[in-house]
Amino acid sequence: MCRFTEYIRFVVLLWLMAVCLAVSAAGGGGGRLLTLRFIDEPLPSALKRLEKAGGKSILFTYKETERYKVTAHVRNKTQAEALAIILSDKPFAFVERDAYFVVQYSEARQRSVKVHGRVTDQKGSPLAYANVVMLAEGDKSYIAGCVTAADGTFALPSMPQGGCLLKVSYVGYKTAVVDCRRENNIAMEPDAIMLKGVEVNPSRPMIERKGSTITANVAGSTLSMTGSAADLLGYLPFVTGGNGKISVIGRGEAEIYINGRKVYNQSELNTLQASEILKAEIIMNPGARYSSEVGAVIRLKTIRLRGQGFSGMANVNWSQGQRGTGSENFSLNYRTGGLDIFMRGALSESNDLFKRELLSIMTTSPSWKIMSKEKRTTKDNIMNGEAGFNYEIDSRQSFGMRYAFNKTLGDGNLSSNGNTDVWRDGEMYDNIETESDKVYDYGWNHSVNAYYTGTFGKWGIDFNADYYCGGSSNQFKALSNSETDATSYNDVHNSLYAAKLVVTAPLFGGELAFGTEETFTDRKDRFTQSGFSANADDHLSQHYYSAFADYTHDFGRFQTRIGVRYEHQRTIYYEAGVLKAEQSPTYNDILPSASVDYSHGDWNFSLAYRLMKLSPDYSMLSSATSYNSKYEYYSGNPLLVPQKHNYISFDGGWKWINFSLWYDYTLNMYTSFFKPYDETGHPGVILETKASLPYAKEYGAAVVLTPKFGVWQPQLTTGVDWYTSDASSLGIPYSWNRPRFNFTLQNTFSFKNDWLVYINGYLSLRAKQSYAIGQQSGSVRLSVVKTFFKDKSLRVSLTVNDVFNTGRYRFTCYGDRTYYDVRTWSDSQRIGISVNYTFNATKTKYKGKGAGRSEKERLK
């Protein structure tokens, strides 16, 4: 049982601090009560002091205010009331908006008429953050100015009697100058520059590249309407994946960040909406500051508005195939001044159907042939949530804390039924009707992150500390011909402490990043069974220390980076309370990395090398042998050692064309394979287990094309890879190295009145690689999205997944005197609907990055 209670006091204490800050800061422009004293203080200084105390920006011009001074005592007043007191005897008026005040010079001859308006594009969609400036009609001198809100509206204090103009500017649009009226509706025209017969659109392209980093500009593009952040990732160049695993082609699984904080749970990506994201960066060649297990990094940055008060989002999803599944998500955010308090919650209801056909052959003496058919259903309800606060001390420093949890509501259930035919030396040996039932509970899983970021001159500090504890349990029962054949019970408890410090500083015209990362994990895995194998009681602890340094320097069009990371990893492994020295290794590794990037105009290239180290998941190190069926078992291998990857890549791009070439030579590659379990005690049983191979080689290439033709925005990805390994030490004679081709075509159609259509498909061709055969597979997905209201706060999408019902999977594997061929069908042909509503689009400013992510992933 995790010792969460000894840390809950710390959590509660920090939350009490947050509440106290909220009470003392409540309001911004509405509720925070201020007490300030001004004695003969220049008006600009008084306004800036009031701005800092109240939290809401005050827009004014120094030229008009610098000759006035303030003597006043403000006691228990809101920011708006305090501003009225400061300006009470001066020729100024002000107007309040959600995110700021505007102060304007206002002589007695001026009419006290407030100016309002809205700025849109030609389709009537609001343009947020457009610059609006009021100018005198005669000499065009500056009077006042502001920026538009999220819904495109703006307000200015008063209109001069002599007449005035409004000048509106926005990136990618022609600057508009119009006569100022009390109510103003201003439609901006796109700015297309004709240059030597070529039309150049100054708006930012959806996909950009600089060196080894690819940036997808999500906000304002069709990417923002793709659904959740998890849906969005599948539309990014070189990004693939599903079932909680997001990978970058040629790099493996990616580490994902949201506003600089590491993502530990897929539910975070399901609750965050693509419309909340400003941009996504794909870092193809991470430096030494990232864990040696990280092959690629995806950084999501949300739209950071500075509004005050409450905001929120609600999202409901339902998908219907042969079974129905759904999810509900909500988020709330309260911001006042520098304080930001946020919370999210989600509930997912799963009801999945899965069918499997298996053929396995063992060429032992005697020989065995097993054919089985099985249908599985999984039902569970999982809730998760998070809450936290962020406080910006000033523009250079902030700190915060985040608590997250997840748990099954009630018990989850995995049940199956089917039949199995067994032949021995070509004669029928057994025919059984099979049933199994697994009841599982993920329990309470808690995680806490606290962070501090600060900038001091040209130096930067980024510190994160993490704590995690949780566990799971399951009870399993299998029947053959209605009689109990096997039972087992398994419970796992995990805990983790981690801290990471990154310091950046200028050095010899470049930037040096250095720091440390420490992780301490503890895992207890207890397994009991009814006699088909052996009980296991594993206790594994690991201490991990690292120090790293990255140096980056620009040389004209070239940028070079060189880095080194030292990692000390000590493992302590107990079985039934007895220390196992052979399974308790200590590793000391030095892991270098280097890259050279070239950028010139639309051309970008990057050449990189990195030595990576990947440790096996803790579940792979288990000594337990579990029961899949009467003739099929599974086990881990506590003797697995970390992999070493020598990775070389060459990437490049020109405008909407990007490519990647890579080569990966791996030592101690861990793998899954099949072999006979126990020919004497358990005849006919096949065992899936783990082992480390001496070496493996993988290399390949991929090209991504993202042109645009009117309303059609396609993205075509073509990839090919080769993979081979030496499995002769496992008794496997095969070592194929045939190319595997993959094709993905994503089509986005943008129509009038905010209608979007997405048609996506993928195709993976058959290939024989190493000792396995991956069969051909493919699928097509269709989505229609419509947004409503001027601020697009309501979004409805209809989706048809696996349109042609081709989402099937077949895998063939040769092992130690074994042949294993499995075909699976999932309930993938589905129709779904998603409804998303947001109000007051204020985004959290949480900047925690998290520490020890790779260790948290291994604990799962």
JOZIJO-V332982 format. One record per residue. N is the residue number from 1. RES is the residue in one letter. PHI is phi in degrees with one decimal (NA if undefined). OMEGA is omega in whole degrees, 0 to 359 (none if undefined). BURIAL is # if it has 16 or more other C-alpha atoms within 10 Angstrom, else .. Layout:
n->(N/N)
res->(RES/RES)
phi->(PHI/PHI)
omega->(OMEGA/OMEGA)
burial->(BURIAL/BURIAL)
//
This chain:
n->(1/2/3/4/5/6/7/8/9/10/11/12/13/14/15/16/17/18/19/20/21/22/23/24/25/26/27/28/29/30/31/32/33/34/35/36/37/38/39/40/41/42/43/44/45/46/47/48/49/50/51/52/53/54/55/56/57/58/59/60/61/62/63/64/65/66/67/68/69/70/71/72/73/74/75/76/77/78/79/80/81/82/83/84/85/86/87/88/89/90/91/92/93/94/95/96/97/98/99/100/101/102/103/104/105/106/107/108/109/110/111/112/113/114/115/116/117/118/119/120/121/122/123/124/125/126/127/128/129/130/131/132/133/134/135/136/137/138/139/140/141/142/143/144/145/146/147/148/149/150/151/152/153/154/155/156/157/158/159/160/161/162/163/164/165/166/167/168/169/170/171/172/173/174/175/176/177/178/179/180/181/182/183/184/185/186/187/188/189/190/191/192/193/194/195/196/197/198/199/200/201/202/203/204/205/206/207/208/209/210/211/212/213/214/215/216/217/218/219/220/221/222/223/224/225/226/227/228/229/230/231/232/233/234/235/236/237/238/239/240/241/242/243/244/245/246/247/248/249/250/251/252/253/254/255/256/257/258/259/260/261/262/263/264/265/266/267/268/269/270/271/272/273/274/275/276/277/278/279/280/281/282/283/284/285/286/287/288/289/290/291/292/293/294/295/296/297/298/299/300/301/302/303/304/305/306/307/308/309/310/311/312/313/314/315/316/317/318/319/320/321/322/323/324/325/326/327/328/329/330/331/332/333/334/335/336/337/338/339/340/341/342/343/344/345/346/347/348/349/350/351/352/353/354/355/356/357/358/359/360/361/362/363/364/365/366/367/368/369/370/371/372/373/374/375/376/377/378/379/380/381/382/383/384/385/386/387/388/389/390/391/392/393/394/395/396/397/398/399/400/401/402/403/404/405/406/407/408/409/410/411/412/413/414/415/416/417/418/419/420/421/422/423/424/425/426/427/428/429/430/431/432/433/434/435/436/437/438/439/440/441/442/443/444/445/446/447/448/449/450/451/452/453/454/455/456/457/458/459/460/461/462/463/464/465/466/467/468/469/470/471/472/473/474/475/476/477/478/479/480/481/482/483/484/485/486/487/488/489/490/491/492/493/494/495/496/497/498/499/500/501/502/503/504/505/506/507/508/509/510/511/512/513/514/515/516/517/518/519/520/521/522/523/524/525/526/527/528/529/530/531/532/533/534/535/536/537/538/539/540/541/542/543/544/545/546/547/548/549/550/551/552/553/554/555/556/557/558/559/560/561/562/563/564/565/566/567/568/569/570/571/572/573/574/575/576/577/578/579/580/581/582/583/584/585/586/587/588/589/590/591/592/593/594/595/596/597/598/599/600/601/602/603/604/605/606/607/608/609/610/611/612/613/614/615/616/617/618/619/620/621/622/623/624/625/626/627/628/629/630/631/632/633/634/635/636/637/638/639/640/641/642/643/644/645/646/647/648/649/650/651/652/653/654/655/656/657/658/659/660/661/662/663/664/665/666/667/668/669/670/671/672/673/674/675/676/677/678/679/680/681/682/683/684/685/686/687/688/689/690/691/692/693/694/695/696/697/698/699/700/701/702/703/704/705/706/707/708/709/710/711/712/713/714/715/716/717/718/719/720/721/722/723/724/725/726/727/728/729/730/731/732/733/734/735/736/737/738/739/740/741/742/743/744/745/746/747/748/749/750/751/752/753/754/755/756/757/758/759/760/761/762/763/764/765/766/767/768/769/770/771/772/773/774/775/776/777/778/779/780/781/782/783/784/785/786/787/788/789/790/791/792/793/794/795/796/797/798/799/800/801/802/803/804/805/806/807/808/809/810/811/812/813/814/815/816/817/818/819/820/821/822/823/824/825/826/827/828/829/830/831/832/833/834/835/836/837/838/839/840/841/842/843/844/845/846/847/848/849/850/851/852/853/854/855/856/857/858/859/860)
res->(M/C/R/F/T/E/Y/I/R/F/V/V/L/L/W/L/M/A/V/C/L/A/V/S/A/A/G/G/G/G/G/R/L/L/T/L/R/F/I/D/E/P/L/P/S/A/L/K/R/L/E/K/A/G/G/K/S/I/L/F/T/Y/K/E/T/E/R/Y/K/V/T/A/H/V/R/N/K/T/Q/A/E/A/L/A/I/I/L/S/D/K/P/F/A/F/V/E/R/D/A/Y/F/V/V/Q/Y/S/E/A/R/Q/R/S/V/K/V/H/G/R/V/T/D/Q/K/G/S/P/L/A/Y/A/N/V/V/M/L/A/E/G/D/K/S/Y/I/A/G/C/V/T/A/A/D/G/T/F/A/L/P/S/M/P/Q/G/G/C/L/L/K/V/S/Y/V/G/Y/K/T/A/V/V/D/C/R/R/E/N/N/I/A/M/E/P/D/A/I/M/L/K/G/V/E/V/N/P/S/R/P/M/I/E/R/K/G/S/T/I/T/A/N/V/A/G/S/T/L/S/M/T/G/S/A/A/D/L/L/G/Y/L/P/F/V/T/G/G/N/G/K/I/S/V/I/G/R/G/E/A/E/I/Y/I/N/G/R/K/V/Y/N/Q/S/E/L/N/T/L/Q/A/S/E/I/L/K/A/E/I/I/M/N/P/G/A/R/Y/S/S/E/V/G/A/V/I/R/L/K/T/I/R/L/R/G/Q/G/F/S/G/M/A/N/V/N/W/S/Q/G/Q/R/G/T/G/S/E/N/F/S/L/N/Y/R/T/G/G/L/D/I/F/M/R/G/A/L/S/E/S/N/D/L/F/K/R/E/L/L/S/I/M/T/T/S/P/S/W/K/I/M/S/K/E/K/R/T/T/K/D/N/I/M/N/G/E/A/G/F/N/Y/E/I/D/S/R/Q/S/F/G/M/R/Y/A/F/N/K/T/L/G/D/G/N/L/S/S/N/G/N/T/D/V/W/R/D/G/E/M/Y/D/N/I/E/T/E/S/D/K/V/Y/D/Y/G/W/N/H/S/V/N/A/Y/Y/T/G/T/F/G/K/W/G/I/D/F/N/A/D/Y/Y/C/G/G/S/S/N/Q/F/K/A/L/S/N/S/E/T/D/A/T/S/Y/N/D/V/H/N/S/L/Y/A/A/K/L/V/V/T/A/P/L/F/G/G/E/L/A/F/G/T/E/E/T/F/T/D/R/K/D/R/F/T/Q/S/G/F/S/A/N/A/D/D/H/L/S/Q/H/Y/Y/S/A/F/A/D/Y/T/H/D/F/G/R/F/Q/T/R/I/G/V/R/Y/E/H/Q/R/T/I/Y/Y/E/A/G/V/L/K/A/E/Q/S/P/T/Y/N/D/I/L/P/S/A/S/V/D/Y/S/H/G/D/W/N/F/S/L/A/Y/R/L/M/K/L/S/P/D/Y/S/M/L/S/S/A/T/S/Y/N/S/K/Y/E/Y/Y/S/G/N/P/L/L/V/P/Q/K/H/N/Y/I/S/F/D/G/G/W/K/W/I/N/F/S/L/W/Y/D/Y/T/L/N/M/Y/T/S/F/F/K/P/Y/D/E/T/G/H/P/G/V/I/L/E/T/K/A/S/L/P/Y/A/K/E/Y/G/A/A/V/V/L/T/P/K/F/G/V/W/Q/P/Q/L/T/T/G/V/D/W/Y/T/S/D/A/S/S/L/G/I/P/Y/S/W/N/R/P/R/F/N/F/T/L/Q/N/T/F/S/F/K/N/D/W/L/V/Y/I/N/G/Y/L/S/L/R/A/K/Q/S/Y/A/I/G/Q/Q/S/G/S/V/R/L/S/V/V/K/T/F/F/K/D/K/S/L/R/V/S/L/T/V/N/D/V/F/N/T/G/R/Y/R/F/T/C/Y/G/D/R/T/Y/Y/D/V/R/T/W/S/D/S/Q/R/I/G/I/S/V/N/Y/T/F/N/A/T/K/T/K/Y/K/G/K/G/A/G/R/S/E/K/E/R/L/K)
phi->(NA/-72.7/-87.0/-75.5/-62.7/-72.8/-106.2/-66.2/-62.7/-64.3/-61.5/-62.2/-61.1/-66.9/-68.6/-63.4/-61.8/-63.4/-64.2/-61.3/-62.8/-65.9/-65.6/-72.8/-108.0/-57.9/123.7/62.1/-88.6/-123.6/-132.6/-68.6/-98.0/-114.9/-129.8/-139.3/-125.6/-120.7/-127.0/48.4/-97.7/-54.5/-56.9/-58.1/-65.8/-64.0/-66.0/-68.2/-68.5/-67.0/-61.0/-67.7/-70.8/-86.6/92.2/-101.5/-62.5/-122.4/-94.8/-158.5/-111.0/-64.9/-58.8/-82.7/-103.2/-67.2/-87.9/-107.5/-125.1/-125.5/-128.9/-161.1/-122.9/-101.1/-130.3/52.4/-120.1/-71.9/-63.4/-64.9/-65.3/-65.1/-64.8/-63.3/-66.2/-61.7/-96.4/-59.3/-109.9/-129.8/-80.6/-133.5/-124.0/-141.6/-131.8/-106.4/-117.2/-58.7/-108.9/-164.3/-109.3/-117.4/-104.8/-135.1/-62.8/-144.9/-73.0/-61.1/-72.4/-78.8/-75.2/-85.5/-120.7/-75.5/-106.4/-123.9/-177.8/-145.7/-112.2/-134.8/-87.4/-66.9/-88.5/89.3/-78.3/-66.9/-110.2/-80.3/67.1/-75.2/-83.0/-122.6/-124.3/-94.2/-120.1/-65.4/-66.6/-81.4/-92.9/60.2/-74.3/-71.3/-112.7/-160.5/-160.4/-162.9/-123.7/-76.5/-82.5/-60.8/-92.3/83.9/-85.4/-148.3/-150.3/-127.7/-62.6/-154.7/-111.2/-64.2/-68.1/-77.9/89.4/-155.9/-122.3/-114.9/-112.4/-119.2/-132.5/-157.9/-58.9/90.8/-130.4/-67.6/-66.1/-107.2/-123.9/-132.8/-66.4/-81.7/-126.6/-64.8/-120.3/-131.4/-116.9/-117.4/-101.2/-90.3/-105.3/-58.1/-102.4/-106.0/-98.2/-86.9/-126.7/52.6/78.8/-109.2/-84.7/-113.0/-92.4/-74.9/-67.6/-66.9/-67.8/-67.9/-119.8/-126.4/-140.6/-139.4/61.0/-97.3/-111.4/-106.5/-115.1/-104.3/-83.3/-79.0/-59.0/81.3/-110.6/-66.7/-62.5/-69.6/-104.3/-77.7/119.5/-83.0/-62.8/-63.0/-65.6/-58.0/-57.4/-68.0/-97.0/-83.2/-59.9/69.4/-97.8/-135.3/138.5/176.7/54.6/83.7/-113.2/-105.2/-123.5/-111.3/-53.2/83.4/-115.3/88.4/-64.6/-95.7/-91.3/-114.8/-124.4/-121.4/51.1/84.7/-104.0/-66.5/-94.2/-108.0/-136.1/-57.4/-61.5/-63.0/-75.4/-76.0/-85.6/-75.6/-94.9/-60.6/-67.4/-88.9/-99.3/-80.7/-156.8/-127.9/-109.9/-107.6/-92.9/-75.5/-127.7/-65.4/-89.8/-69.8/-69.4/-95.1/-54.5/-66.8/-86.0/-89.7/-92.9/-157.1/-130.1/-117.6/-113.0/-101.6/-118.0/-85.3/-70.2/-106.6/-83.6/-109.5/-67.4/-107.4/87.4/-90.3/-146.5/-170.9/-149.9/-131.9/-140.4/-128.6/-130.1/-142.4/-132.9/-124.9/-121.3/-71.1/-126.3/-104.9/-133.7/-154.4/-156.4/-132.4/-134.0/-146.0/-145.5/-131.2/-142.0/-125.5/-128.2/-149.4/60.0/-89.6/-96.6/-131.9/-115.7/-138.5/-154.9/-137.6/-147.2/-152.9/-135.7/-119.7/-116.5/-106.8/-149.7/-99.9/-122.5/-145.6/-121.0/-142.7/-120.6/-128.2/-126.4/-129.2/-131.6/-121.6/-91.0/-98.6/-122.0/-76.3/-87.5/-133.7/-133.4/-127.9/-124.2/-142.2/-126.2/-148.1/-122.1/-117.8/-129.3/-124.6/-131.5/-160.8/-125.9/-121.5/-110.7/-148.6/-163.9/-151.8/-151.9/-178.2/-143.5/-134.3/-129.8/-92.8/-63.4/-157.3/-68.1/-108.8/-137.2/-153.9/-144.5/-172.0/-146.8/-138.6/-117.1/-136.2/-146.7/-153.5/-164.8/-76.7/-89.6/73.3/-106.9/-84.5/-137.6/-119.9/-122.4/-147.1/-150.6/179.0/-144.2/-135.1/-112.9/-125.2/-114.9/-120.5/50.6/84.4/-111.3/-58.9/-113.3/-155.4/-139.0/-133.4/-95.1/-108.8/-141.4/-149.1/-145.9/-119.3/-105.9/-131.6/-142.5/-75.8/66.1/-85.2/-114.5/-115.4/-143.6/-131.4/-126.2/-127.4/-145.1/-144.0/-127.6/-153.3/-123.0/-127.2/65.9/-98.1/-95.6/-130.9/-128.2/-135.8/-124.5/-135.0/-133.1/-132.8/-134.8/-141.8/-149.5/172.1/-176.4/-153.6/-148.3/-150.8/-124.8/-122.4/-143.3/-123.5/-122.5/-124.3/50.1/70.4/-112.0/-63.3/-107.0/-159.7/-136.5/-155.6/-138.4/-139.1/-134.1/-129.0/-129.3/-126.1/-146.8/-150.9/-125.8/-150.8/-147.2/-144.0/-127.0/-124.2/-119.0/-116.4/-154.7/-72.2/-154.4/51.5/81.9/-121.2/-127.1/-107.3/-117.6/-144.5/171.4/-138.8/-143.5/-129.0/-140.6/-127.1/-120.0/-144.6/-134.6/-118.4/-129.4/-112.0/-134.8/-125.5/-148.7/-94.7/125.1/-77.6/-144.1/-136.3/-68.5/-141.7/-139.3/-101.7/-132.2/-123.1/-121.9/-140.4/-113.0/-130.8/-127.7/-145.5/-134.7/-145.5/-150.5/-128.7/-123.8/-122.3/-145.4/-96.7/-128.8/64.4/-81.3/-105.5/-129.5/-113.9/-140.0/-131.4/-146.2/-145.9/-134.2/-105.2/-129.6/-112.0/-131.8/-119.2/-114.9/-124.0/-119.8/-114.9/-118.2/53.1/82.4/-106.0/-66.7/-106.0/-64.2/-66.2/-98.7/-124.3/-80.5/-125.3/-121.4/-127.8/-128.6/-111.2/-122.1/-85.9/-151.0/-158.5/-153.8/-130.5/-112.6/-129.3/-135.3/-155.7/60.2/-90.7/-96.2/-144.1/-138.5/-149.6/-119.0/-142.9/-133.3/-152.9/-97.8/-113.6/-127.5/-118.4/-97.7/-67.2/-59.0/-62.8/-63.9/-71.8/-91.5/-66.9/-90.5/-77.4/-113.2/-102.7/-106.5/-94.6/-158.7/-59.1/-119.1/-149.3/-117.7/-140.7/-148.3/-93.1/-151.6/-69.3/-96.7/-61.2/-119.0/-63.1/-83.3/-121.0/-109.3/-96.2/-114.8/-123.4/-140.2/-134.7/-123.2/-168.5/-168.3/-141.7/51.4/-97.2/-114.8/-133.4/-140.8/-148.5/-121.8/-148.3/-141.3/-134.1/-108.4/-115.4/-101.7/58.8/-69.8/-82.8/-149.9/-102.4/-153.6/-116.1/-157.2/-63.4/-79.9/-153.0/-66.1/-93.8/-80.1/-134.9/-62.2/85.3/-87.8/-100.9/-116.3/-94.9/-141.3/-118.0/-158.3/-104.3/-91.2/-58.4/-157.4/-149.8/-128.1/-137.8/-150.6/-178.5/-150.8/-148.4/-129.0/-122.0/-114.2/-131.6/-76.5/-142.1/-128.4/61.4/-80.4/-102.8/-121.1/-88.8/-139.1/-107.5/-117.8/-124.3/-138.1/-142.7/-145.1/-122.2/-146.0/-147.9/-149.7/-100.4/-107.2/-62.6/-67.2/-96.9/81.6/-108.0/-83.8/-90.3/-153.2/-75.0/-149.6/-89.1/-71.7/-114.7/-102.4/-131.4/-132.8/-134.0/-125.9/-113.1/-119.7/-120.4/-117.0/-107.0/-113.7/-66.0/60.5/62.5/-101.4/-130.4/-128.7/-117.4/-127.5/-125.2/-146.3/-138.0/-145.3/-119.3/-88.8/-66.2/-154.4/-103.7/-135.0/55.1/-115.0/-134.7/-125.9/-91.2/-85.1/-66.3/-150.0/-173.3/-164.3/-130.2/-130.5/-125.3/-135.9/-124.2/-124.2/-134.6/-105.8/-127.7/73.8/-64.1/-91.9/55.7/-74.5/-111.9/-128.9/-123.9/-132.5/-114.1/-133.4/-116.7/-97.9/52.0/-54.1/-101.6/54.0/-109.7/-76.2/-113.2/-137.7/-136.8/-139.9/-123.2/-140.0/-102.0/-130.3/-74.3/58.7/-133.9/-130.7/-135.4/-129.5/-126.0/-122.9/-128.6/-129.2/-112.5/-80.7/-92.8/-81.3/-142.0/-115.5/-135.0/-133.2/-134.4/-123.7/-131.5/-130.3/-124.8/-137.9/48.9/-69.5/-98.0/-101.5/-64.6/-104.2/-61.9/-117.4/-63.1/-97.7/83.8/-130.9/69.3/-62.0/-62.1/-69.7/-62.8/-65.2/-69.4/-72.3/-68.2)
omega->(186/183/183/185/181/178/183/177/178/178/182/180/179/178/175/176/180/180/178/177/180/181/181/183/189/169/189/177/187/192/183/181/186/172/183/177/178/178/178/183/177/184/178/179/179/180/180/179/177/178/181/181/184/177/181/183/176/181/180/177/180/184/183/188/190/181/180/178/187/168/184/176/179/182/176/179/172/181/179/179/179/179/177/179/181/184/190/183/184/185/180/173/178/176/183/173/181/188/185/168/173/178/184/175/187/178/184/182/181/176/178/182/178/181/178/177/180/181/182/170/184/180/181/178/183/175/180/176/170/179/179/183/175/182/174/186/184/186/178/179/184/176/181/180/179/173/181/178/183/180/177/183/176/178/177/190/187/182/179/180/184/181/181/180/172/178/185/179/181/183/179/181/176/177/181/174/185/174/182/175/179/176/186/173/189/177/183/179/176/182/178/185/178/183/180/176/180/180/180/179/185/179/184/179/183/180/177/178/171/183/182/180/177/182/173/179/189/185/179/179/179/177/183/182/185/179/179/176/177/176/181/185/180/179/183/180/177/184/177/172/180/180/176/181/179/184/173/185/178/183/183/185/184/171/188/178/171/184/177/181/182/177/181/187/181/182/177/179/178/182/177/182/179/180/178/188/177/181/176/180/176/181/186/182/181/180/185/180/177/180/181/178/187/179/179/182/173/182/177/178/182/177/187/175/184/180/179/174/186/170/182/180/173/184/179/180/173/181/184/170/170/173/179/175/181/176/177/181/173/174/176/181/175/183/174/182/180/183/180/179/185/174/177/176/181/175/178/179/182/176/191/178/185/178/184/171/186/170/177/181/174/181/177/176/4/177/183/174/184/176/182/172/186/173/181/172/178/178/173/174/184/175/174/181/177/176/181/178/175/178/177/179/172/184/184/185/174/174/181/180/181/175/180/179/167/183/170/173/189/180/169/183/174/182/180/172/182/178/183/174/184/175/176/184/175/180/179/183/184/174/187/168/188/172/174/180/176/176/185/179/179/179/176/175/185/172/180/176/173/184/171/172/180/176/180/187/179/179/177/178/178/183/177/174/184/170/179/170/180/181/178/177/175/178/190/177/181/179/174/185/175/177/181/182/182/172/177/176/182/172/184/176/183/169/184/169/181/175/180/178/176/178/176/182/175/179/176/177/177/179/176/174/181/181/181/174/181/180/177/182/178/182/175/186/183/184/175/185/190/175/181/176/180/175/178/177/185/175/186/175/179/177/187/178/176/172/185/176/178/176/182/181/177/174/183/181/182/171/180/176/176/183/176/180/175/181/173/184/180/180/176/189/177/169/182/177/182/180/178/185/183/181/182/184/172/181/172/187/171/189/182/173/179/177/174/179/177/178/176/183/179/181/178/179/179/176/187/171/178/172/184/176/180/178/180/174/182/178/178/181/182/177/183/172/185/189/171/175/183/183/181/180/179/176/172/180/182/181/177/179/180/175/172/181/170/192/177/181/173/183/177/180/174/181/185/177/177/180/178/174/182/175/184/176/189/173/179/180/177/188/173/176/183/177/174/184/182/188/181/184/182/183/177/183/177/184/169/183/184/175/175/177/181/180/173/179/175/177/183/181/177/177/178/179/181/177/177/180/180/182/186/176/179/170/182/177/177/182/175/178/176/180/175/180/179/181/181/179/179/182/181/186/188/177/181/178/180/179/174/181/178/180/175/176/178/183/177/179/181/181/181/177/172/173/177/176/178/175/186/177/175/178/177/185/182/179/175/183/184/179/182/178/174/184/181/178/179/182/178/181/181/177/174/185/176/175/184/180/185/180/178/183/179/179/179/179/175/186/170/182/181/188/186/177/180/184/179/186/175/182/180/186/174/182/178/182/182/171/186/182/184/176/182/174/175/181/189/178/190/172/184/175/178/178/183/178/177/173/181/190/176/185/178/180/184/187/180/181/181/178/175/184/183/177/177/178/181/181/186/none)
burial->(./#/./#/././././././#/././#/#/././#/././#/#/././#/#/#/#/#/#/#/#/#/#/./././#/./././#/#/#/#/#/#/././#/#/./#/#/#/#/#/#/#/#/#/./././#/./././#/#/./././#/././#/#/#/#/./#/#/./#/#/#/././#/./#/#/#/#/#/#/#/#/#/#/#/#/#/#/#/./././././././#/#/#/#/#/#/#/./././#/#/#/#/#/#/#/#/#/#/#/#/#/#/./././././#/#/#/#/#/#/#/#/#/#/#/#/#/#/#/#/#/#/./././#/#/#/#/#/#/#/././#/./././#/././#/#/././#/./#/#/#/#/#/#/././././././././././././././#/#/#/#/#/#/#/#/#/#/#/#/#/#/./#/#/#/#/#/#/#/#/#/#/#/#/#/#/#/#/#/#/#/#/#/././././#/#/#/#/#/#/#/#/#/#/#/#/#/#/#/#/#/#/#/././#/#/#/#/#/#/#/#/#/#/#/#/#/#/#/#/#/#/#/#/#/#/#/./#/#/#/#/#/#/#/#/#/#/#/#/#/./#/#/#/#/#/#/#/#/#/#/#/#/#/#/#/#/#/././#/#/#/#/#/#/#/#/#/#/#/#/#/#/#/#/#/#/#/#/#/#/#/#/#/#/#/#/#/#/./#/#/#/#/#/#/#/#/././././#/#/#/#/#/#/#/#/#/#/#/./#/#/#/#/#/#/#/#/#/#/#/#/#/#/./././././#/#/#/#/#/#/#/#/#/#/#/#/./#/#/#/#/#/#/#/#/#/#/#/#/#/#/././././././#/#/#/#/#/#/#/#/#/#/#/#/#/./#/#/#/#/#/#/#/#/#/#/./././././#/#/#/#/#/#/#/#/#/#/#/#/#/#/#/#/#/#/#/#/#/././././#/#/#/#/#/#/#/#/#/#/#/#/#/#/#/#/#/#/#/#/#/./././././#/#/#/#/#/#/#/#/#/#/#/#/#/#/#/#/#/#/#/././#/././#/#/#/#/#/#/#/#/#/#/#/#/#/#/#/#/#/#/#/././././#/#/#/#/#/#/#/#/#/#/./#/#/#/#/#/#/#/./././././././#/#/././././././#/#/#/#/#/#/#/#/#/./././#/#/#/#/#/#/#/#/#/#/#/#/#/#/#/#/#/#/#/#/#/#/#/#/#/./#/#/#/#/#/#/#/#/#/#/#/#/#/#/#/#/#/#/#/#/#/#/#/#/#/#/#/#/#/#/#/#/#/#/#/#/#/#/#/#/#/#/././#/#/#/#/#/./././././#/#/#/#/#/#/#/#/#/#/#/#/#/#/#/#/#/#/#/#/#/#/#/#/././././././#/#/#/#/#/#/#/#/#/#/#/#/#/#/#/././#/./#/#/#/#/#/#/#/#/#/#/#/#/#/#/#/#/#/#/#/./././#/./#/#/#/#/#/#/#/#/#/./#/#/#/#/#/#/#/#/#/#/#/#/#/#/#/#/#/#/#/#/#/#/./././#/#/#/#/#/#/#/#/#/#/#/#/#/./#/./#/#/#/#/./#/#/#/#/#/#/#/#/#/#/#/#/#/#/#/#/#/#/#/#/#/#/#/#/#/#/#/./#/#/#/#/#/#/#/#/#/#/#/#/#/#/#/#/#/././#/.)
//
